Amino acid sequence: MRRQTATSGINPAGSSRALRLDPLSLPVSFNAHDMRADGGIRQIELHRERVVLRRAVRGMRMAVNVRVSDFLGVALRGIGDSQMLVLLHRDPSLTIPLCVSEDHDEIADAWLSWSELFALPQLQDESRETAPRRRRRNAIRSRRPKFLLRRRIGALLHPAKFFRGEREIIARD
C-alpha cells in the first residue's frame, strides 16, 4: 500500500470523489472543499497528535493548528446514499472529512480504526449544534470602571440651578 501524501501517486489523497484516507499511513496531506476559502479549497495536514488547516480568506493566508484531543470524536454522517466519516469539532469549520463511501462494512472498519488511533469516541449521529455566537458588544462596557467603584461620589459645592417652565428675558446695556 502506498503512502497517501500530496506528492504520491497521480492524485493526492482526498482528490477523488470517494475520499478514503488510511489511518495507518499518517501523516497525510490532502485538499478538501471549503466554501469560505479563496478558490473553495483548504489544505489539511493530518498527524497523530495535531491537525493543521491551511487556507486563504480574502487574500489573507492562515494556518490553524488544532490538537486532536480538542475534537469531540469521530462521527458518522449520512449523505444521500453514501456515508461520510468526519473528525468532529465543536466549530463546524474545523470538522475534517476522513472517509466517504457507500460500503457500510468499509465505513464501519474505518470508523473503528480512526477512533482507536485518535483515542476519541465514536459518535453515531452528529447533532447540528453549532458553536455559540460571540457577542458583538462588551457586556460590561456600560458599567463604571473598577477604580471608580472605590471612590465615593461627593456632593457638588455649588449645585446648578435649573429654571423650568419660565421665560427669561435677558437685557443688555
C-alpha positions, 0 to 999 in steps of 0.5 A: 500500500502506498503512502497517501501524501500530496506528492504520491501517486497521480492524485493526492489523497482526498482528490477523488470523489470517494475520499478514503484516507488510511489511518495507518499511513499518517501523516497525510496531506490532502485538499478538501472543499471549503466554501469560505476559502479563496478558490473553495479549497483548504489544505489539511495536514493530518498527524497523530497528535495535531491537525493543521488547516491551511487556507486563504480568506480574502487574500489573507493566508492562515494556518490553524493548528488544532490538537486532536484531543480538542475534537469531540470524536469521530462521527458518522454522517449520512449523505444521500446514499453514501456515508461520510466519516468526519473528525468532529469539532465543536466549530463546524469549520474545523470538522475534517472529512476522513472517509466517504463511501457507500460500503457500510462494512468499509465505513464501519472498519474505518470508523473503528480504526480512526477512533482507536488511533485518535483515542476519541469516541465514536459518535453515531449521529452528529447533532447540528449544534453549532458553536455559540455566537460571540457577542458583538458588544462588551457586556460590561462596557456600560458599567463604571470602571473598577477604580471608580467603584472605590471612590465615593461620589461627593456632593457638588459645592455649588449645585446648578440651578435649573429654571423650568417652565419660565421665560427669561428675558435677558437685557443688555446695556 
